[in-house]
Amino acid sequence: MNTVALNVAPGMIPANERVFESECLVKSNIPVNNDYRLLVLDAPAEILDCTPGQFFHIQCPVRGGHQPYLRRPMSIYGYFPEKGELQFLYKIAGEGTAALAELVPGENLNVVGPLGQGFDIREDWDNLLLLARGVGLATLAPLALEAQRRGKKLTAICSARSPQLLMSIDYFRDLGADVMTVTDSEGTSDLAHLRTLIEQLIADQRVDAFYTCGSNRLLKLLQDIGAAHDIPGQIALEQQMACGLGMCQCCVRSFRAEGGIVHKRVCKEGPVFELQEAMGW
């Protein structure tokens, strides 16, 4: 494995202040269900100094007729310095991820990172609620591990189209989380039902902060509930990127601020933002 520290401009430094380009060895690349795959890399210690919510910029291979041009930003599913492993959970959705699915153990994969600003667990937040759907759960998995390490109580509401597509359920339970599942096929994933679940958790004093990822409707739901009960939270946003380092301005989005609307780069000022700052799309 070859690893090179990148010289990043001061205004583009990520949360942990170090960015590397590394050739990692593929350990496994297997289906998790009909939609998602788990990629496990043998990674050097330097790039495993991560924060939950950060991402890597991956150079997808040219493979099987697929010719991806730009790197793909991918949130970290797991980072384990003690094992030298870096993990990504992904869905085949285009040229880049289709090419990624062609990788086999023993091949190299070039990654740049860790990048961006991750989640923050504040000292007075003892009861954390994670709410996500589909691959959004991948971004929240490292947060669950960090919550366990800090002795926080965790509730995870996991949503999917059907029970067969629910992911990370056992992983969250193994970390001591109280896991609730909702699905479209069972008629339990609608916003009214989710609101009832969350309002009951709040009534039971089991929510000090919200965490979510990616979904516009879940963002708006948590913003509404959070404003009504004065509960803070954070969201990890997904966005197309070119450089991933803050230079190209490709991932700029609008956010609420005290003085009005401001514009921030998801790759640099994010991908994690305060819940009430984010604007729907």
C-alpha positions as CSV (number, residue, x, y, z in Angstrom):
1,M,0.0,0.0,0.0
2,N,1.4,3.4,-1.0
3,T,0.3,6.4,0.9
4,V,1.1,10.1,0.3
5,A,0.1,13.1,2.4
6,L,-1.5,15.7,0.3
7,N,-0.7,19.4,0.6
8,V,-4.1,21.0,1.2
9,A,-4.6,24.7,1.4
10,P,-5.4,26.0,5.0
11,G,-8.9,26.9,4.1
12,M,-9.6,23.4,2.9
13,I,-8.4,21.4,5.8
14,P,-10.8,18.7,7.0
15,A,-11.8,18.0,10.6
16,N,-8.7,15.9,11.4
17,E,-6.3,18.2,9.5
18,R,-4.7,15.5,7.4
19,V,-5.5,14.3,4.0
20,F,-3.9,11.3,2.2
21,E,-3.9,9.7,-1.2
22,S,-3.6,5.9,-0.7
23,E,-3.5,2.7,-2.8
24,C,-5.6,0.3,-0.7
25,L,-5.9,-3.4,-1.2
26,V,-9.4,-4.9,-1.7
27,K,-10.1,-7.5,1.0
28,S,-13.7,-8.3,0.0
29,N,-16.5,-6.8,-2.2
30,I,-19.7,-8.7,-1.6
31,P,-23.5,-8.2,-1.9
32,V,-25.4,-7.3,1.4
33,N,-28.8,-7.7,-0.3
34,N,-30.3,-7.2,-3.7
35,D,-29.4,-3.4,-3.7
36,Y,-26.3,-2.9,-1.7
37,R,-22.7,-4.1,-1.5
38,L,-20.0,-4.0,1.2
39,L,-16.5,-3.1,0.1
40,V,-13.7,-3.8,2.7
41,L,-10.2,-2.4,2.1
42,D,-6.9,-3.2,3.8
43,A,-5.9,0.4,4.7
44,P,-2.9,2.0,6.3
45,A,-3.1,3.5,9.8
46,E,-2.6,7.1,8.5
47,I,-6.0,7.2,6.7
48,L,-7.9,5.5,9.5
49,D,-7.7,8.6,11.8
50,C,-11.3,9.4,10.9
51,T,-14.4,11.1,12.4
52,P,-17.9,9.7,11.9
53,G,-19.6,11.4,9.0
54,Q,-16.5,12.0,7.0
55,F,-16.0,10.6,3.5
56,F,-13.4,9.5,1.0
57,H,-13.1,10.4,-2.6
58,I,-12.7,7.1,-4.5
59,Q,-11.1,6.6,-7.9
60,C,-13.5,4.0,-9.5
61,P,-11.8,1.7,-11.9
62,V,-12.4,1.5,-15.6
63,R,-13.9,-1.9,-15.8
64,G,-16.4,-4.0,-17.7
65,G,-17.3,-1.3,-20.2
66,H,-17.7,1.3,-17.5
67,Q,-15.6,4.4,-17.8
68,P,-16.2,6.7,-14.8
69,Y,-14.5,10.0,-15.2
70,L,-14.5,11.8,-11.9
71,R,-13.9,10.4,-8.4
72,R,-16.9,9.4,-6.4
73,P,-17.5,10.7,-2.8
74,M,-18.4,7.9,-0.5
75,S,-19.3,8.1,3.2
76,I,-17.4,5.8,5.6
77,Y,-19.3,2.8,6.8
78,G,-16.6,1.6,9.1
79,Y,-13.0,2.4,10.0
80,F,-11.1,0.0,12.3
81,P,-7.4,1.0,13.0
82,E,-6.9,-2.1,15.1
83,K,-7.7,-4.3,12.0
84,G,-6.4,-1.9,9.4
85,E,-9.8,-1.9,7.7
86,L,-11.8,0.7,5.9
87,Q,-15.4,-0.1,4.8
88,F,-17.9,1.3,2.4
89,L,-21.5,0.4,1.9
90,Y,-22.8,1.4,-1.6
91,K,-25.6,0.9,-4.1
92,I,-24.9,0.4,-7.8
93,A,-26.5,3.5,-9.2
94,G,-24.3,4.6,-12.2
95,E,-21.0,4.2,-14.0
96,G,-18.7,4.6,-11.0
97,T,-20.5,2.3,-8.6
98,A,-21.1,-0.3,-11.4
99,A,-17.3,-0.3,-12.0
100,L,-16.6,-0.5,-8.3
101,A,-18.7,-3.6,-8.1
102,E,-16.3,-5.3,-10.5
103,L,-13.4,-5.1,-8.0
104,V,-12.1,-8.5,-6.6
105,P,-9.9,-9.3,-3.6
106,G,-6.3,-8.5,-4.2
107,E,-6.8,-5.5,-6.5
108,N,-5.8,-2.0,-5.6
109,L,-8.2,1.0,-5.1
110,N,-7.0,4.6,-5.0
111,V,-8.7,6.7,-2.3
112,V,-8.3,10.3,-1.0
113,G,-9.2,11.2,2.5
114,P,-10.5,11.3,5.1
115,L,-12.4,14.5,4.0
116,G,-14.9,16.9,5.4
117,Q,-16.4,17.8,8.8
118,G,-18.0,14.9,10.7
119,F,-20.6,14.5,13.4
120,D,-20.3,16.0,16.8
121,I,-21.5,14.3,20.0
122,R,-21.8,17.0,22.6
123,E,-21.1,16.2,26.3
124,D,-24.7,17.0,27.4
125,W,-26.3,14.8,24.7
126,D,-26.8,11.5,26.5
127,N,-29.7,10.2,24.5
128,L,-29.1,10.1,20.7
129,L,-31.7,9.3,18.1
130,L,-30.6,8.1,14.7
131,L,-33.1,8.2,11.8
132,A,-32.1,7.1,8.3
133,R,-33.3,5.2,5.3
134,G,-31.5,2.8,3.0
135,V,-27.8,3.6,2.4
136,G,-28.2,6.6,4.7
137,L,-27.6,4.1,7.5
138,A,-24.1,3.6,6.2
139,T,-23.1,7.1,7.2
140,L,-24.6,6.7,10.7
141,A,-22.9,3.4,11.5
142,P,-19.6,5.0,12.6
143,L,-21.6,7.4,14.7
144,A,-23.2,4.5,16.5
145,L,-19.8,3.0,17.3
146,E,-18.6,6.4,18.6
147,A,-21.7,6.7,20.8
148,Q,-21.1,3.4,22.3
149,R,-17.4,4.3,23.0
150,R,-18.6,7.4,24.9
151,G,-21.3,5.6,26.8
152,K,-24.3,7.3,25.2
153,K,-27.7,5.8,24.9
154,L,-28.8,5.2,21.4
155,T,-32.1,4.7,19.6
156,A,-31.9,3.8,15.8
157,I,-35.0,4.1,13.6
158,C,-34.2,2.3,10.4
159,S,-36.3,2.7,7.3
160,A,-36.5,0.7,4.0
161,R,-38.8,-0.3,1.3
162,S,-39.2,-3.8,2.7
163,P,-37.8,-5.9,5.6
164,Q,-35.4,-7.6,3.2
165,L,-33.7,-4.3,2.4
166,L,-33.2,-3.2,6.0
167,M,-29.5,-2.9,6.8
168,S,-27.2,-2.6,9.8
169,I,-29.9,-3.8,12.2
170,D,-27.8,-6.4,13.9
171,Y,-24.8,-4.0,13.9
172,F,-26.7,-1.3,15.7
173,R,-28.1,-3.9,18.2
174,D,-24.7,-5.3,18.9
175,L,-23.6,-1.7,19.8
176,G,-26.4,-1.6,22.4
177,A,-28.9,0.5,20.4
178,D,-32.6,0.2,20.8
179,V,-33.5,-0.5,17.1
180,M,-36.9,0.3,15.6
181,T,-37.7,-0.8,12.0
182,V,-40.2,0.8,9.6
183,T,-40.9,-0.2,6.0
184,D,-43.0,0.8,3.1
185,S,-44.3,-2.7,2.5
186,E,-45.6,-3.0,6.1
187,G,-47.1,0.5,6.0
188,T,-45.0,1.8,8.9
189,S,-42.6,4.2,7.2
190,D,-45.0,7.1,6.6
191,L,-44.3,10.4,8.2
192,A,-47.3,10.3,10.5
193,H,-46.2,7.0,12.1
194,L,-42.6,8.2,12.4
195,R,-43.8,11.4,14.1
196,T,-45.7,9.3,16.6
197,L,-42.7,7.1,17.4
198,I,-40.4,10.1,17.8
199,E,-42.9,12.1,19.9
200,Q,-43.3,9.1,22.3
201,L,-39.5,8.9,22.6
202,I,-39.3,12.6,23.5
203,A,-42.1,12.1,26.0
204,D,-40.1,9.3,27.6
205,Q,-37.1,11.7,27.8
206,R,-35.1,9.5,25.4
207,V,-34.0,12.2,22.9
208,D,-31.4,14.9,23.4
209,A,-30.3,15.2,19.8
210,F,-31.3,14.0,16.3
211,Y,-28.9,12.6,13.7
212,T,-30.0,11.8,10.1
213,C,-28.6,11.5,6.5
214,G,-29.7,12.2,3.0
215,S,-33.5,12.1,3.0
216,N,-35.4,15.4,2.3
217,R,-38.6,14.2,4.0
218,L,-36.8,13.0,7.1
219,L,-34.9,16.3,7.3
220,K,-38.2,18.3,7.2
221,L,-39.8,16.0,9.8
222,L,-36.9,16.3,12.3
223,Q,-36.7,20.0,11.7
224,D,-40.4,20.4,12.5
225,I,-40.2,18.2,15.6
226,G,-36.9,19.7,16.7
227,A,-38.2,23.2,16.5
228,A,-41.3,22.3,18.5
229,H,-39.4,20.6,21.3
230,D,-36.1,22.6,21.2
231,I,-34.1,19.5,20.3
232,P,-30.9,20.1,18.2
233,G,-29.5,17.8,15.6
234,Q,-27.2,17.2,12.7
235,I,-27.6,16.0,9.2
236,A,-25.0,14.5,6.7
237,L,-25.9,15.7,3.2
238,E,-25.2,13.9,-0.1
239,Q,-24.0,16.0,-3.0
240,Q,-22.3,15.5,-6.4
241,M,-18.6,16.6,-6.2
242,A,-15.7,17.0,-8.5
243,C,-12.6,17.7,-6.4
244,G,-13.9,16.9,-2.9
245,L,-11.4,19.4,-1.5
246,G,-13.4,22.6,-1.7
247,M,-11.7,24.1,-4.8
248,C,-14.2,23.5,-7.6
249,Q,-17.3,24.9,-5.9
250,C,-19.3,22.1,-7.5
251,C,-21.1,21.0,-4.3
252,V,-22.2,24.4,-3.0
253,R,-25.7,24.5,-1.4
254,S,-27.8,27.1,0.3
255,F,-28.2,27.2,4.1
256,R,-30.1,29.2,6.7
257,A,-28.1,31.6,8.8
258,E,-29.0,34.4,11.2
259,G,-28.3,37.1,8.6
260,G,-30.2,35.2,5.8
261,I,-29.3,32.6,3.3
262,V,-25.6,31.6,2.9
263,H,-23.8,29.3,0.6
264,K,-21.5,26.5,1.8
265,R,-19.5,23.7,0.2
266,V,-20.7,20.3,1.2
267,C,-17.3,18.7,0.9
268,K,-15.5,21.3,3.0
269,E,-17.9,23.0,5.5
270,G,-19.8,19.6,5.6
271,P,-20.9,17.0,4.8
272,V,-22.4,17.3,8.3
273,F,-24.4,20.4,9.1
274,E,-26.6,21.6,11.9
275,L,-30.1,20.3,11.3
276,Q,-31.9,23.6,11.3
277,E,-29.4,25.2,8.9
278,A,-30.1,22.7,6.1
279,M,-32.6,23.6,3.5
280,G,-34.9,21.1,1.7
281,W,-34.5,20.2,-1.9
